[in-house]
Amino acid sequence: MLDEEGYKELPPSEFLQVAEATWLVLNVLSNSSSATDFQAVGVTKIARSVIAPLAEHHVSVLMLSTYQTDFILVREQDLPVVIHTLSQEFAIYREVDGEPVPVACDDASNGFHKARLGPSPTVHPIQSPQNRFCILTLDPDTLPAIATTLMDVLFYSHSASKEGSSDDPDLDSIPFFAFSLIEGYISIVMDAETQKKFPSDLLLTSSCGELWRMVRIGGQPLGFDECGIVAQIAGPLAAADISAYYISTFNFDHALVPEDGIDSVIEVLQNRQESRC
């Protein structure tokens, strides 16, 4: 995922496949003591108030959780429906020249259509690899110090086995590395073995050094068109009060949950599957 300006910098390539739709980024914030004092909330906390209503209105979403906060991506063409759906629960702002500007619900009424009942979303299979993951951040000023290692991990030292080549629901490991740079903030997700390749004094994590386990969603490429994929995972986890990071990709979705809660997560999500059978 990259913004339009970043995309323009890429050289033309026959190997680069680009989704046709343009996506907009939503960030859900909680208003605390003042209008300018915001704190980001996690994906499980917005499952009922944001993810579920958008799924009910057949809005396809992509999720990108980072060390700092969570982002929801929606198609630009769906923005009127998104604003109309969420305006009853949230005050909605556009960012204009770096400043939040209130958006009136009337601004989005043109083109809005009521939700229509559609087919029930597909219940996708899940897999849980055995490798453990770290969610980290990095001072941008120290990025040059790990640039060589970062390039090696991203492009050269990946496993020879392709992701998704096994149907085993309990894989030994899944090669997964996510790097995001958003408004100057860096977020990295990598497994514990990969972390050993980096200088330990540069990568920062929470004080408890918590490790995470992954649940991978999908048995074949999910694409970007289907609605309700995030909701069918985030909803049950929120109901069970289980924290989760969530990262959508074209092929699979990935939920990262605390290591000590993985058994409960698998049970919750398997019950979701069985209830639909």
Rosetta blueprint (number, residue, H / E / L):
1 M L
2 L L
3 D L
4 E H
5 E H
6 G H
7 Y H
8 K H
9 E L
10 L L
11 P L
12 P L
13 S L
14 E L
15 F L
16 L L
17 Q L
18 V L
19 A L
20 E L
21 A L
22 T L
23 W E
24 L E
25 V E
26 L E
27 N L
28 V L
29 L E
30 S E
31 N E
32 S L
33 S L
34 S L
35 A L
36 T L
37 D L
38 F E
39 Q E
40 A E
41 V L
42 G L
43 V L
44 T L
45 K L
46 I L
47 A H
48 R H
49 S H
50 V H
51 I H
52 A H
53 P H
54 L H
55 A H
56 E H
57 H L
58 H L
59 V L
60 S L
61 V E
62 L E
63 M E
64 L E
65 S E
66 T L
67 Y L
68 Q L
69 T L
70 D E
71 F E
72 I E
73 L E
74 V E
75 R E
76 E H
77 Q H
78 D H
79 L H
80 P H
81 V H
82 V H
83 I H
84 H H
85 T H
86 L H
87 S L
88 Q L
89 E L
90 F L
91 A L
92 I L
93 Y E
94 R E
95 E E
96 V E
97 D L
98 G L
99 E E
100 P E
101 V E
102 P E
103 V L
104 A L
105 C H
106 D H
107 D H
108 A H
109 S L
110 N L
111 G L
112 F L
113 H L
114 K L
115 A L
116 R L
117 L L
118 G L
119 P L
120 S L
121 P L
122 T L
123 V L
124 H L
125 P L
126 I E
127 Q E
128 S L
129 P L
130 Q L
131 N L
132 R E
133 F E
134 C E
135 I E
136 L E
137 T E
138 L E
139 D L
140 P H
141 D H
142 T H
143 L H
144 P H
145 A H
146 I H
147 A H
148 T H
149 T H
150 L H
151 M H
152 D H
153 V H
154 L H
155 F H
156 Y L
157 S L
158 H L
159 S L
160 A L
161 S L
162 K L
163 E L
164 G L
165 S L
166 S L
167 D L
168 D L
169 P L
170 D L
171 L L
172 D L
173 S L
174 I L
175 P L
176 F L
177 F E
178 A E
179 F E
180 S E
181 L E
182 I E
183 E L
184 G L
185 Y E
186 I E
187 S E
188 I E
189 V E
190 M E
191 D E
192 A H
193 E H
194 T H
195 Q H
196 K L
197 K L
198 F L
199 P L
200 S L
201 D L
202 L L
203 L E
204 L E
205 T L
206 S L
207 S L
208 C L
209 G L
210 E L
211 L L
212 W E
213 R E
214 M E
215 V E
216 R E
217 I E
218 G L
219 G L
220 Q L
221 P L
222 L L
223 G L
224 F L
225 D L
226 E L
227 C L
228 G L
229 I H
230 V H
231 A H
232 Q H
233 I H
234 A H
235 G H
236 P H
237 L H
238 A H
239 A H
240 A L
241 D L
242 I L
243 S L
244 A L
245 Y E
246 Y E
247 I E
248 S E
249 T L
250 F L
251 N L
252 F L
253 D E
254 H E
255 A E
256 L E
257 V E
258 P E
259 E H
260 D H
261 G H
262 I H
263 D H
264 S H
265 V H
266 I H
267 E H
268 V H
269 L H
270 Q H
271 N H
272 R H
273 Q H
274 E H
275 S H
276 R H
277 C L
